[in-house]
Amino acid sequence: ATHLNACAVLSQMKRHQTALEHAMQALNILRHPSKAQKAKTRSPASNDPSMLAVAWHNAGVQYEFLNNYPTACECYLKALNTAVGDL
């Protein structure tokens, strides 16, 4: 959740590349909880599919701000599929 919060704040500050890095870190932690557990950064949110959907959406927003529209669309689709499939 910390990386998602940082992503949102950095996006508001128009620091989209750094915000994207935090979104990607959140995705890494949420998609690979065993690695996060080894790093002792696992939280209850790492098992929450809604957090994964939000992380994909946040990544899409940042890619869109960076004018990378194809990748933004891919992220939005992953967010949608996660939300529909897991929630």
N, C-alpha and C positions, 0 to 999 in steps of 0.2 A: 504493500500500500504506500510505502514511503516514496518509491520511485514514481508511482502514479501521481502522487501529490506534487512531487518535484516537477514532473512533466507538465502538469497543469499550470503551476506558477511560472515556470520558464516560458511556456507558450504565451501567457499573458504579457510577459516581458519581451515578447517577440524574439526570443532566443530559441528558435525552432530546431536547429540542429542539436543543441544540447538537450532540449526537451525530448527529441526523438531518441537520443541515446538512453535517457531514463525510461522511456516507454519500452525500448528494446531490452533493457536490463530487467524490467518488470516481467516482460514476456518470458525471458530466460528463466527467471525464478519460478514463475507460475507453471511453465511447461515442463520444467525439470526439477521438481521439488526435492529429489534425492540429492542433487548437487547443492541446492540451497541448504538442505539439512546439514550436509557436511561442513558448510561454511557457517553454520549456526545462525542463518538468517531466515529460517523457515518460520512462517507465521500461520495462524489459522486461515488467513485469506488465501494461502497457497492451494487450498482444496476447494475454493469457491469459483465455480464456473463463471459467475457474473463478473468477477474480477478479471478473468481472462478475456471476456468479451469487451470489457472497458479498456483493457490494455491494448487489444487489437484496434479498437476504435481510436484511442489516443494516438497510436502509431499512424493510423490512416490520416488523422487530422494534421499531424506534423508533416507527413509526406505531401499532403495537399498544399500546405503552406510553402513547402520547398519546391513546389511545381513538379513533383514527381507523381503525376496523376495515375499512371498504370499501377504503381505500387500502392498508392492510396486506395484505389479500388479493390485491390487484392486484400488489403488489410480490412477494409469495410466488409467485404464478403466473408472473411474469416470471423469477424465480430458477429455478423448476422448468423452464420452457421453455428457458431458457439452458442449464441443466445437461443436459437431455435432448437438446437439439438440437445443442449444440456440444462436448460432452465425450464 
